[in-house]
Amino acid sequence: MTTVQAPDTTPATTGTTTTGRLLALGRAEATLLLRNRTALLTALGLPVLLVAGVREVLRQQASTTPGLDLNAALVTGVTGIVLLFVVYYNLTAAYVARRGELVLKRLRTGEARDLEILAGTALPSVLLALVQCAALGVAGAALLDLPVPVNPLLALAGLGLSVVLLTGLAALSSAYTRTVESAGITTLPVLMTAQFGSGLMFPLEVMPDQLAGLCRALPTTPAFLLLRIGWFGTGGSAPATGFAGSWGAGAPQLGLAVCWAAAVWWAARHRFRWEPRR
């Protein structure tokens, strides 16, 4: 992956607001993303290419697993993969690139707080991922005749917590990534674990009980399960429920997702590097 020389994105020092600084940082990062064809292709093209593969894998599992809701698993799986690649992978590379160009170091000398710098850099990737997820939801409703979400609040909570968690994981992973090119290696453990252990490629209900229980404790699993519970009323291991019942199924996942997000951001705050290693 090639890097692009970053423009000076230091916020103005007179009368700026948090919103203004975030928008300025996000606008600068969006410009860099549009210029970087490799990053843009990864963010836009790779999730789309994976859809066919995910559908075929899930179709084979559905033929051997009675009661597996293929459409529910497909929607959750594809949404999770989009978030993994567009937010986590793309953002890890972005943090490493801006650090190597000393952009992050310069930004810290201005008014922008540390969290604002991280959030502003993440803004374009997050918005792109949300647009893709919305498009997938609309396409799924039109082509797969999906039901109306059982509990939109839980579904939105799952989406929001997934974004927060993956952004934190990107910041944490960047601390162990020396160059943009090596991001493909350092992000591989999280990408593989989430795809195969968090119910994206292989739904938890097709796994042995002990393995499924272990996978439910992974950092990315609770937030992804919230998406499925909020839309379909079930996390895969229990019958579908209505709005009221979905809260009972979703409350443990909600609490666990919040705890994981807090733990990841605590680690990212202490390990994140603002300038290249000497």
DOBA-105864 format. One record per atom (N, C-alpha, C, O): residue in three letters; x, y, z. Coordinates in steps of 0.1 Angstrom, whole numbers, plus 5000, padded with zeros to 4 digits. Layout:
BEGIN
alaXYZ
...
This chain:
BEGIN
met500949885000
met500050005000
met500950125000
met501850135008
thr500650224991
thr501450344990
thr500950444999
thr499750455002
thr501850535004
thr501450645012
thr501450775004
thr502050784993
val500650875008
val500450995001
val500951105011
val500551105023
gln501651205006
gln502151315015
gln500951385020
gln500151435012
ala500851405033
ala499651465039
ala499751615039
ala500851665041
pro498651685036
pro498751825037
pro498751875052
pro498551785061
asp499051995054
asp499052045068
asp497652055073
asp496852135068
thr497251965083
thr495951965088
thr495852015102
thr494851995109
thr496752095106
thr496752155120
thr495552255120
thr495552345112
pro494652235130
pro493552325131
pro493952465134
pro494952495140
ala493152565130
ala493352705133
ala493352725148
ala492652645155
thr494052825153
thr494252845167
thr493252955172
thr493452995184
thr492453005164
thr491553115169
thr490053065168
thr489553055158
gly489553045180
gly488053025181
gly487552905175
gly486352905170
thr488352795174
thr487852675169
thr486952595179
thr487152615191
thr486052515174
thr485252435183
thr485552285180
thr486252255171
thr485052205189
thr485352055187
thr484752005174
thr485351935167
thr483552055171
thr482852005159
thr483652055147
thr483951985137
gly484152185147
gly484852245136
gly486152165134
gly486652145123
arg486852135145
arg488152065144
arg487951925139
arg488751875130
leu486851855143
leu486651725138
leu486351725123
leu486751645115
leu485551825119
leu485151835105
leu486351865096
leu486551815085
ala487251955102
ala488451985094
ala489351865093
ala489951845082
leu489551795104
leu490451675103
leu489851565094
leu490551505086
gly488551555095
gly487851455087
gly487951485072
gly488051405064
arg487751615069
arg487851665055
arg489251635049
arg489351595038
ala490251665057
ala491651645053
ala491951495051
ala492551455041
glu491451415060
glu491651265059
glu490851205047
glu491351115040
ala489651265044
ala488951215033
ala489651245020
ala489651165010
thr490251365019
thr491051395007
thr492251295005
thr492451254994
leu492851265016
leu493951165015
leu493451025011
leu494150955003
leu492350995016
leu491750865013
leu491350854998
leu491650754991
leu490850964993
leu490450964978
leu491650964969
leu491650914958
arg492851014974
arg494051014966
arg494750884967
arg495450844957
asn494550804977
asn495150674979
asn494350564972
asn493350514979
arg494650534960
arg493750434953
arg493750294959
arg492750224959
thr494950254965
thr494950124971
thr494050114983
thr493250024984
ala494150214992
ala493250215003
ala491750224999
ala490950165005
leu491450304989
leu490150324985
leu489550194979
leu488450164981
leu490350124971
leu489950004965
leu489749894976
leu488749824975
thr490549894986
thr490349804997
thr489049835004
thr488349735008
ala488849955007
ala487649995014
ala486349975006
ala485349935012
leu486349994993
leu485149974985
leu484949844979
leu483849784978
gly486049784974
gly485949664966
gly486049534973
gly485349444970
leu486949524983
leu487149394990
leu485949344997
leu485549224995
pro485149425005
pro483949375011
pro482949325001
pro482249225003
val482849394989
val481849354979
val482249214974
val481449124971
leu483549194971
leu484049064966
leu483848954976
leu483648834972
leu483848984989
leu483648884999
leu482248835001
leu481948735006
val481348914996
val479848884998
val479548754992
val478848664998
ala479948724979
ala479648604972
ala480248484980
ala479648384981
gly481548504985
gly482148394992
gly481448365005
gly481248245009
val481048465012
val480348445025
val478948375022
val478648285030
arg478248415012
arg476948355009
arg477148205006
arg476348125010
glu478148174998
glu478348034995
glu478747945007
glu478247835009
val479548005015
val479947925028
val478747905037
val478547795042
leu477948015038
leu476748005047
leu475647905041
leu474947845048
arg475547905027
arg474647815021
arg474947675024
arg474147585026
gln476247635023
gln476647505026
gln476447465041
gln476047355044
gln476647565050
gln476347535064
gln474847515066
gln474447435075
ala474047595059
ala472547585061
ala472047455057
ala471047405062
ser472747385047
ser472247255042
ser472547145052
ser471947045052
thr473447175061
thr473747065071
thr473347105085
thr473547025095
thr472847225087
thr472447275100
thr470947315100
thr470647425096
pro470047225104
pro468647255104
pro468347375113
pro468847395124
gly467447465108
gly467047585115
gly467947705114
gly467647815119
leu469047695107
leu469947805105
leu469347905095
leu468947875084
asp469148035100
asp468548135092
asp469648195083
asp470448275087
leu469648155070
leu470648195061
leu470748345059
leu471848405059
asn469548405058
asn469548555055
asn470048625067
asn470848725066
ala469648585079
ala470148655091
ala471648645093
ala472348735096
ala472148525090
ala473648505091
ala474348575080
ala475448635083
leu473748585068
leu474348655057
leu474448805060
leu475548865058
val473348865065
val473349015068
val474349045079
val475149135077
thr474348965089
thr475348985100
thr476748965095
thr477649045099
gly476948865088
gly478348835083
gly478948935074
gly480048985076
val478148985064
val478649085055
val478849215062
val479749285059
thr477849255070
thr478049385077
thr479249385086
thr480049475086
gly479549275093
gly480749265101
gly481949265093
gly482949335097
ile482049205081
ile483149205073
ile483449345067
ile484549395067
val482349415064
val482549555059
val483149645070
val484049715068
leu482649625082
leu483149705093
leu484649665096
leu485449755099
leu484949545095
leu486349495098
leu487349565088
leu488349615092
phe487049555075
phe487949605065
phe487949755064
phe488949815062
val486749815063
val486649955061
val487050035073
val487750135072
val486649995085
val487050065097
val488350015103
val489350095104
tyr488449895106
tyr489649845114
tyr490849845105
tyr491849905108
tyr490849765094
tyr492049755086
tyr492449895080
tyr493649935081
asn491549955073
asn491850085067
asn492350185076
asn493250265073
leu491750195088
leu492050295098
leu493450265104
leu494150355108
thr493750135106
thr495050105111
thr496150155102
thr497150225107
ala495950135089
ala496950185079
ala496950335079
ala498050395078
ala495850405081
ala495750545081
ala496550605093
ala497350705092
tyr496350545105
tyr497050595117
tyr498550575115
tyr499350665119
val498950465110
val500450445107
val500950545097
val502050595099
ala500250565087
ala500750655076
ala500850805082
ala501850865079
arg499850845089
arg499850985094
arg500950995105
arg501551105106
arg501250895112
arg502250895122
arg503650905115
arg504550985119
gly503850825105
gly505050825097
gly505350965091
gly506451005089
glu504251035087
glu504451165080
glu504451275090
glu504551395086
leu504451245103
leu504551335114
leu503351425115
leu503351535122
val502251385108
val501051465109
val500451465123
val500051565128
leu500451345129
leu499851335143
leu500651415153
leu500051475161
lys501951415151
lys502751495160
lys502551635159
lys502451715169
arg502351685147
arg502051835144
arg500751865150
arg500551975155
leu499751775148
leu498351815152
leu498351825168
leu497551905173
arg499151755175
arg499151765189
arg499651905194
arg499451935206
thr500351975186
thr500752115190
thr499652215188
thr499852335193
gly498552185182
gly497452275181
gly496452255191
gly496652205202
glu495252305188
glu494152305198
glu493452165199
glu492852135209
ala493652085189
ala492951955189
ala493451865200
ala494651845202
arg492451805207
arg492751705218
arg493151575211
arg492851555200
asp493751485219
asp494151355214
asp492951275208
asp493051225197
leu491951275216
leu490751195211
leu490151255199
leu489651185190
glu490151395198
glu489651455186
glu490551425173
glu490051405162
ile491851415175
ile492751375164
ile492451235160
ile492351205148
leu492251145169
leu491951005165
leu490550995159
leu490450925149
ala489651065164
ala488251055159
ala488151125145
ala487451075136
gly488851235144
gly488851305131
gly489451225120
gly488951225108
thr490551155123
thr491251065113
thr490250955110
thr490250905098
ala489550905119
ala488650795117
ala487350825110
ala486650745104
leu486950955110
leu485650995105
leu485350955090
leu484250895088
pro486250975081
pro485850925067
pro485650775066
pro484750735059
ser486550695072
ser486350555072
ser485050505078
ser484450415073
val484750565090
val483550535097
val482250565088
val481350485087
leu482250685082
leu481150725074
leu481050635062
leu479950605058
leu482150605056
leu482150515044
leu481550375048
leu480750325041
ala481950325060
ala481450195064
ala479950205067
ala479250115063
leu479450315073
leu478050325076
leu477250335064
leu476150275063
val477750405053
val477050415041
val476950275034
val475850235029
gln478050195035
gln477950065029
gln477049975037
gln476349895031
cys477049985050
cys476149905058
cys474649935055
cys473849845054
ala474350065053
ala473050115050
ala472650055036
ala471450015035
ala473550065027
ala473250015013
ala472949855014
ala472149805007
leu473749785022
leu473549645023
leu472249615030
leu471549525026
gly471849695039
gly470549675046
gly469349695036
gly468449625036
val469449805028
val468449835018
val468349725007
val467349675004
ala469549685003
ala469649574992
ala469049444998
ala468349374991
gly469449415011
gly468949295017
gly467449295018
gly466749195016
ala466849405022
ala465449415024
ala464749405011
ala463649345010
ala465349455000
ala464749444987
ala464849314980
ala463949254974
leu466049254981
leu466349124974
leu466049004982
leu465748894976
leu466249004995
leu466048895004
leu464748895011
leu464448805019
asp463948995010
asp462649015017
asp462848995032
asp462148925038
leu463849075037
leu464149065051
leu463049135059
leu462449235054
pro462849095071
pro461849155080
pro462349295085
pro463549325085
val461349375090
val461749495096
val462449465109
val462149365116
pro463549545113
pro464249515125
pro463349495137
pro462449585139
val463549395145
val462749365157
val462949475167
val462049525173
asn464249515169
asn464549615179
asn465649705173
asn466849685175
pro465249815166
pro466149905160
pro467149965169
pro468349995166
leu466749985182
leu467750045192
leu468849955194
leu470049995195
leu468649825196
leu469749725198
leu470549715186
leu471849705187
ala469949715174
ala470749705162
ala471649825160
ala472849815156
leu471149945163
leu471950065162
leu473050065173
leu474250105171
ala472750015185
ala473750005195
ala474849905191
ala476049935194
gly474449795185
gly475449705180
gly476349765169
gly477549745169
leu475749845160
leu476549905150
leu477450015156
leu478650015152
gly476950095165
gly477750195171
gly478950135179
gly480050185179
leu478650035187
leu479649975195
leu480749905187
leu481949895190
ser480249845175
ser481249785166
ser482249885161
ser483449865160
val481650005157
val482550115152
val483550155163
val484750175160
val483050185175
val483850225186
val484950125189
val486150155191
leu484549995190
leu485549895193
leu486549875182
leu487749875185
leu486149875169
leu487149855159
leu488049975157
leu489149965153
thr487550095160
thr488350215159
thr489450205170
thr490650235168
gly489050165182
gly490050145193
gly491050035189
gly492250045192
leu490549925183
leu491449815179
leu492449865169
leu493649825168
ala491949955160
ala492850015149
ala493950095156
ala495150085152
ala493550175165
ala494550265173
ala495550175180
ala496750205180
leu495050065186
leu495949975194
leu496849895184
leu498049885187
ser496349855173
ser497149775163
ser498249865157
ser499349815154
ser497949995155
ser498950075149
ser500150095158
ser501250125152
ala500050075171
ala501150085179
ala502149975177
ala503349985180
tyr501749865171
tyr502649755168
tyr502949735153
tyr503449635148
thr502549845145
thr502749845131
thr503749945127
thr503450065129
arg504849905122
arg505950005118
arg505650085105
arg505850205105
thr505150015095
thr504950075082
thr503550045077
thr502849945082
val503050115068
val501750095062
val501749955055
val500649885056
glu502849915049
glu502849785042
glu502749675052
glu502149565048
ser503249685064
ser503149575074
ser501749575081
ser501549485089
ala500849665078
ala499549665084
ala498749535080
ala497949485088
gly499049485068
gly498349365063
gly498749245072
gly497949145073
ile499849255078
ile500349145087
ile499849165101
ile499349065108
thr500049285107
thr499649305121
thr498149305123
thr497749275134
thr497349335113
thr495949325115
thr495349185112
thr494149165115
leu496149095107
leu495648965103
leu495048885115
leu494048825113
pro495648885127
pro495048815138
pro493648855141
pro492748775144
val493448985142
val492049035145
val491149005134
val490048955137
leu491549025122
leu490648995110
leu490248845110
leu489048815108
met491248765111
met490948615111
met490048575122
met489148495121
thr490448615134
thr489748575146
thr488248625146
thr487348555149
ala488048745141
ala486748805141
ala485848735130
ala484748705132
gln486448705118
gln485748645107
gln485248505111
gln484148465108
phe486248425117
phe485948285119
phe485448255133
phe484948145136
gly485648355143
gly485248325156
gly484148405162
gly483548375172
ser483748505154
ser482648595159
ser481348575151
ser480448665152
gly481248465145
gly479948435138
gly479748495125
gly478648495120
leu480748545118
leu480648615105
leu480648505094
leu479748495086
met481748425093
met481848325083
met481148195088
met480648125080
phe481248165101
phe480648045106
phe479848085118
phe480348115129
pro478448085116
pro477548125127
pro477848035140
pro478247915139
leu477648095151
leu477948025164
leu477147895166
leu477547805172
glu475947895160
glu475047775162
glu475547655154
glu475147545157
val476547675145
val477047555138
val478347505145
val478847395141
met478747575155
met479947525163
met479547435174
met478447445179
pro480547355179
pro480347275191
pro480047375203
pro480547485203
asp479347335213
asp478847425224
asp480047485231
asp480047605233
gln481147405234
gln482247465241
gln482947565233
gln483347675238
leu483147545220
leu483847635211
leu482947765209
leu483547875209
ala481647745208
ala480747865206
ala480847945219
ala480848075218
gly480847885231
gly480947965243
gly482248045244
gly482248155249
leu483347985239
leu484648055239
leu484548175229
leu485048285232
cys483948145218
cys483848255207
cys482948365212
cys483248485208
arg481948345220
arg481148445225
arg481848545234
arg481348665236
ala482948505239
ala483748595248
ala484748675241
ala485448755247
leu484948655227
leu485848735220
leu485448885219
leu484248915220
pro486448975218
pro486049115219
pro485049165208
pro484149245211
thr485049105196
thr484149155186
thr482849085185
thr481949135179
thr482748975192
thr481448895191
thr480248965197
thr479248965190
pro480249025209
pro479049075215
pro478449185206
pro477249195205
ala479249275201
ala478749385193
ala478049335180
ala477049375176
phe478749235174
phe478149175162
phe476849095165
phe475949095157
leu476849035176
leu475548965180
leu474449065183
leu473249035180
leu474749175188
leu473749275190
leu473049315177
leu471849345176
leu473849325166
leu473349355153
leu472249255149
leu471149295144
arg472549125151
arg471649025147
arg470449015156
arg469348995152
ile470649035169
ile469549035179
ile468649145176
ile467349135176
gly469149265174
gly468349385171
gly467549375158
gly466449425158
trp468049305148
trp467349295135
trp466449175135
trp465249185132
phe466949055140
phe466148935138
phe465548885151
phe464848785151
gly465948945163
gly465448895175
gly466048775181
gly465548725191
thr467148735175
thr467848615180
thr469348625177
thr469748685167
gly470148575187
gly471548565184
gly472048435179
gly473248415177
gly471048355175
gly471448225168
gly471248105177
gly471047995172
ser471348125190
ser471348005199
ser469947995206
ser469747905214
ala469048085203
ala467748085209
ala466648115199
ala466948185189
pro465348075201
pro464348115192
pro464148265190
pro464548335200
ala463748305179
ala463448455177
ala462448505187
ala461448435190
thr462648625191
thr461748685201
thr461248825195
thr461848875185
gly460348885202
gly459849015198
gly460649125204
gly461749105209
phe460049245204
phe460849365209
phe461249345223
phe462349365227
ala460249305232
ala460549295246
ala461549175249
ala462449195257
gly461349065242
gly462248955244
gly463648985239
gly464648925245
ser463749065229
ser465149095224
ser465949165234
ser467249155234
trp465349245243
trp466149305254
trp466749205263
trp467849225267
gly466049105266
gly466548995275
gly467748925268
gly468748895275
ala467648905255
ala468748835248
ala469848935246
ala471048885245
gly469549065244
gly470649155240
gly471349215252
gly472449265251
ala470749225264
ala471349295275
ala472649235279
ala473649315281
pro472849105280
pro474249055283
pro475249095273
pro476349125276
gln474849085260
gln475749125249
gln476149275250
gln477249315247
leu475149355253
leu475349495254
leu476349525264
leu477249605262
gly476149465276
gly477149495287
gly478549445284
gly479449515287
leu478649325278
leu479949275274
leu480649365264
leu481849385264
ala479849405254
ala480349495243
ala480949625249
ala481949665244
val480149685258
val480649805264
val481949785272
val482849865271
cys482049675279
cys483249645287
cys484449625277
cys485549675280
trp484249555266
trp485349525257
trp485749655251
trp486949685249
ala484749745247
ala485149875241
ala485949955250
ala486950025246
ala485549965263
ala486250035273
ala487649985275
ala488650065276
ala487849855276
ala489149795278
ala490049815266
ala491249845268
val489549805254
val490349835242
val490849975241
val491950005238
trp489950065244
trp490350205244
trp491250245255
trp492150325253
trp491150185266
trp492150205277
trp493550155273
trp494450225275
ala493550035266
ala494849985261
ala495350075250
ala496550105250
ala494450125241
ala494950205230
ala495450335235
ala496450395230
arg494850395245
arg495250525251
arg496750515256
arg497450605255
his497050395262
his498350385268
his499450335259
his500650345261
arg499050275247
arg499950215238
arg500150295225
arg501150275218
phe499250385222
phe499250445209
phe500450535208
phe500950595218
arg501050535196
arg502350605193
arg501950725184
arg501350705174
trp502450845188
trp502150965181
trp503251005171
trp503051095163
glu504450935172
glu505550965163
glu506250835160
glu506150745168
pro507050825149
pro507750705146
pro508750665156
pro509250745164
arg508950535157
arg509950485166
arg511350525162
arg511650535150
arg512150565171
arg513550605168
arg514550485170
arg515750495168
